[in-house]
Amino acid sequence: MSVRVEVLTKPGCHLCEDAVAIVASVCAELGVAWSERDISGDPDAMHTYGEQIPVTFVDGRQHDFWRVDPARLRKALG
C-alpha cells in the first residue's frame, strides 16, 4: 500500500502530536497508509515548513498546516 498522507513534524511540538493522532485515526478508519517525517534534521525542510509545523500532505500536495480537520482530511481522501 503506498503512502497517501505524510505529516511533517518536529520534536516537542504539541500541535504535531495532535495532528498525528488525527491522521492516524482517519487513515485507519479509511484504510489509507500514512507516514510521519521529523524535519528537525533537514535544514531545507525546516526553512520551508518550520513555521507551519505540523504540515500535512495528501498525495504529495500540501493539504493543511498547524491543525488537521478530520472531516476535511476524510473528504480529501475520498
C-alpha positions in Angstrom: 0.0 0.0 0.0 1.5 3.3 -1.0 1.6 6.2 1.5 -1.1 8.8 0.7 -0.7 11.1 3.7 2.5 12.4 5.1 2.8 14.6 8.3 5.9 16.8 8.7 6.7 17.2 12.4 9.5 18.2 14.8 10.2 17.1 18.4 8.5 18.9 21.3 5.6 20.1 19.1 2.2 19.7 20.8 0.3 20.5 17.6 2.3 17.8 15.9 1.1 15.2 18.4 -2.5 16.3 17.9 -2.1 16.2 14.1 -0.5 12.7 14.1 -3.3 11.4 16.3 -6.0 12.7 13.9 -4.2 11.5 10.8 -3.6 8.0 12.3 -7.3 7.8 13.3 -8.7 8.9 10.0 -6.3 6.8 7.9 -7.0 3.7 10.0 -10.7 4.3 9.5 -10.3 4.6 5.7 -7.6 2.0 5.3 -5.1 4.6 4.0 -1.3 4.4 4.5 0.4 7.4 6.1 3.8 8.4 7.4 5.4 10.9 9.8 8.6 12.7 9.0 10.7 14.6 11.6 12.2 17.5 9.7 14.3 18.8 12.5 17.5 17.4 10.8 16.6 18.7 7.4 17.7 22.4 7.1 15.8 22.9 3.8 12.5 21.5 5.1 12.9 23.4 8.3 13.4 26.6 6.3 10.4 25.9 4.1 8.0 24.4 6.7 9.4 25.2 10.1 6.9 27.9 10.9 3.9 25.9 9.7 4.6 22.6 11.5 2.8 20.3 11.5 2.3 20.2 7.8 0.1 17.6 6.2 0.4 16.4 2.6 -2.2 14.3 0.8 -1.0 12.5 -2.4 2.1 14.7 -2.5 0.4 18.0 -2.2 0.2 20.3 0.8 -3.2 19.8 2.5 -3.0 21.6 5.9 -0.7 23.2 8.4 -0.9 23.8 12.2 -4.1 21.8 12.6 -5.8 18.9 10.9 -9.5 19.0 10.4 -10.7 15.3 10.3 -13.7 16.0 8.1 -11.5 17.9 5.6 -9.0 15.1 5.6 -11.7 12.4 5.0 -13.0 14.5 2.1 -9.5 14.8 0.5 -9.0 11.1 0.8 -12.5 10.2 -0.5 
